[in-house]
Amino acid sequence: MDFLRPDVQEKLMKEHFEFRKLMEEHRAADERLGRLRTKSRLSAQESLEEVELKKIKLRAKERIYHIIQEVSRDQ
């Protein structure tokens, strides 16, 4: 994620359970989307899955961004 400094990410991965869980969710959804993108054609079910995976990634990214803002304010 381009807004995330590596030092902040490393610290939060070690110390913040929700952040770590969200990063893992985002990564897993991104990997599955990557596998779907290799297909020349998606089934109806895969198209629905693609939409849901994009929503998962977006929700995770938004929450990650808010966690970073909270941590930055508290310091």
C-alpha positions in Angstrom: 0.0 0.0 0.0 1.5 3.2 -1.2 0.5 5.3 1.8 2.1 3.0 4.3 5.7 3.6 5.4 7.6 0.4 5.8 8.7 1.2 9.4 5.1 1.9 10.5 3.9 -1.2 8.8 6.5 -3.4 10.5 5.7 -1.9 13.9 1.9 -2.3 13.5 2.3 -5.9 12.2 4.1 -6.8 15.4 2.0 -4.8 17.9 -1.6 -4.4 16.4 -3.7 -7.6 16.0 -6.4 -5.9 13.9 -3.9 -4.3 11.6 -2.1 -7.6 11.1 -5.5 -9.4 10.4 -6.6 -6.7 7.9 -3.2 -6.9 6.1 -3.6 -10.7 5.8 -7.2 -10.3 4.5 -6.1 -7.7 2.0 -3.2 -9.9 0.7 -5.4 -13.0 0.5 -8.1 -11.2 -1.5 -5.5 -9.7 -3.8 -3.9 -13.1 -4.4 -7.3 -14.6 -5.3 -8.1 -11.7 -7.6 -4.8 -12.3 -9.3 -5.8 -15.9 -10.0 -9.1 -14.8 -11.3 -7.5 -12.3 -13.6 -5.5 -15.0 -15.3 -8.7 -16.6 -16.6 -9.8 -15.5 -20.1 -13.4 -15.7 -19.0 -15.1 -15.7 -15.6 -18.2 -17.7 -14.7 -21.1 -15.9 -13.1 -20.1 -17.2 -9.7 -16.5 -16.0 -10.3 -17.7 -12.6 -11.4 -19.6 -12.3 -8.1 -16.6 -13.5 -6.2 -14.5 -10.9 -8.0 -16.8 -8.1 -6.9 -16.9 -9.4 -3.3 -13.1 -9.6 -3.2 -12.7 -6.0 -4.4 -15.1 -4.9 -1.6 -13.1 -6.9 1.0 -9.9 -5.3 -0.2 -11.4 -1.8 -0.1 -12.9 -2.2 3.4 -9.5 -3.6 4.7 -7.6 -0.7 3.1 -9.9 1.9 4.5 -9.7 0.4 8.0 -5.9 0.1 7.7 -5.7 3.8 6.8 -7.8 4.7 9.8 -5.6 2.6 12.2 -2.6 4.4 10.8 -4.2 7.8 11.4 -5.2 6.8 15.0 -1.7 5.6 15.8 -0.1 8.7 14.3 -2.4 11.0 16.4 -1.6 9.1 19.6 2.2 9.5 19.2 
